[in-house]
Amino acid sequence: MRVEDQKQEHTGSYYAASANDTTRYPALEGSVSTDVCIVGGGFTGVATALTLAERGYNVALIEANRVGWGASGRNGGQLINGVSGLAKIEAKHGKGIADLVWDMRWRGNTIIRERVERYSIDCDLKDGYVEVACKPSQVEDTIEAAEERAARNCPYRYEVWDREKTREMLGTDAFFGAFACYRDGHIHPLNLCAGEARAASGMGVKIFEQSPVTGIEHGDRPAVVTESGRVTADAVVLAGNAYSRLEPKHLSNLVFPAGSYIIATEPLSDELAAEINPDDVAVCDLNEIVDYYRLSADKRMLYGGACNYSGRDPKSIEAYIRPRMEKVYPQLKGSRIDFEWGGKIGIVLNRIPAVGRIHGNVYHCHGYSGHGVTATHLMGEILADAVGGTLERFDLFADMKHFRLPGSQWMGNQIIALGMMYYKIMDRL
Ligand SMILES: Cc1cc2nc3c(=O)[nH]c(=O)nc-3n(C[C@H](O)[C@H](O)[C@H](O)COP(=O)(O)OP(=O)(O)OC[C@H]3O[C@@H](n4cnc5c(N)ncnc54)[C@H](O)[C@@H]3O)c2cc1C
């Protein structure tokens, strides 16, 4: 059995160590019949399950490991826009589509905020997100972001910061300017995912953990099969993202797993936290290969980045990430690193989630290219709509052209790694 096929517990992340919901769900044993069966207990699967349960469907959700075990329970926690490039979308697809995309841009964020409120999910939700310019040429991007919002009468607070204001707000001279948006923000992702699963379970969703799905049997009522059970349903939703290898005939070479890594320092003193992030915002740079950081609720610096497209994890994540953190914050030299971990993001070449249907009743949505916290919640709603027969937004995504790289998945990853090397060099110029 390969390591990735074994049933695993949560990775050794800061999030797992500070999880406030340790509910365990049973493994699937025997036969279950339901309306919808979802494979994968990350944000995509859980958000879809919860939306369907809210609409009165009977749902079963099957997770190979633990709810939130994948990217959803390990990520940077940045509650940010998963859809960008509206000007390009408008030029290519027209104003109607661009307007729809603009509305969708906020929808995932709103769903999360509503659920945190409705289901009393304790996940350290904070307002405020800042995109920082690492070189003078990126200052233009911060101004364009503000112009786009102004043109669309964006109701949420946003600001462009010059270099001095950026230094004042982020306690570093590393950046040339920034764009701040206070509708975006940050969360403890594992606590959000577990809280949503708890809400779904409370509404009757049958959740099964430690139950890797080994295959799908297609038909009028497809069956989802594990080593010790099977679920038959009117519809199936595949939500295994970068960790899934199901349906290779239809889905291979579409989504490429890439590693992203995070370190968590010891809790910082109140003075140091106030110096480097007085507004407690999430931060992401404007490079192609992004670095991202924020403070946790107990004031640890969670610093992440360095996407690895080769499929090989670094020997020491701290050795990989610490120098990047200390370049921005020399103040953190010598601070202890208490946690280091990584996870897989699903890269899609055109950066638009790969959505579709197999044999009419097996839906899938994979590949958020590292920006999935809000986008998964939007997609959960779109998948639930599609299962119910409302296909407008589903088809918008399903009709997008996606590139498949030729050859094996391994070869595809090497090609992507080469392409990203190019972007790494460009980021340095
Ligand atoms: C280190 C890191 C940092 C990130 N930072 C951010 C960020 O700050 N902001 C942001 O917006 N996005 C971020 N992302 C991306 C974001 O986390 C993902 O886009 C999002 O969580 C994807 O959710 P998902 O449910 O589709 O996939 P996942 O959360 O990966 O869940 C898929 C689940 O499916 C299960 N599964 C797979 N195959 C099977 C099977 N055969 N049977 C049963 N279960 C199966 C897996 O065990 C897994 O639990 C980051 C990702 C990583 C890895």
Boltz pocket constraint, residues with backbone or C-beta under 6 A from the ligand:
constraints:
  - pocket:
      binder: B
      contacts: [[A, 39], [A, 40], [A, 41], [A, 42], [A, 43], [A, 44], [A, 45], [A, 62], [A, 63], [A, 64], [A, 65], [A, 66], [A, 67], [A, 68], [A, 69], [A, 70], [A, 71], [A, 72], [A, 73], [A, 74], [A, 75], [A, 76], [A, 77], [A, 78], [A, 79], [A, 80], [A, 82], [A, 211], [A, 212], [A, 213], [A, 214], [A, 239], [A, 240], [A, 241], [A, 242], [A, 243], [A, 244], [A, 245], [A, 246], [A, 258], [A, 259], [A, 260], [A, 261], [A, 262], [A, 292], [A, 304], [A, 341], [A, 342], [A, 343], [A, 344], [A, 345], [A, 346], [A, 365], [A, 366], [A, 367], [A, 368], [A, 369], [A, 370], [A, 371], [A, 372], [A, 373], [A, 374], [A, 376]]
      max_distance: 6.0
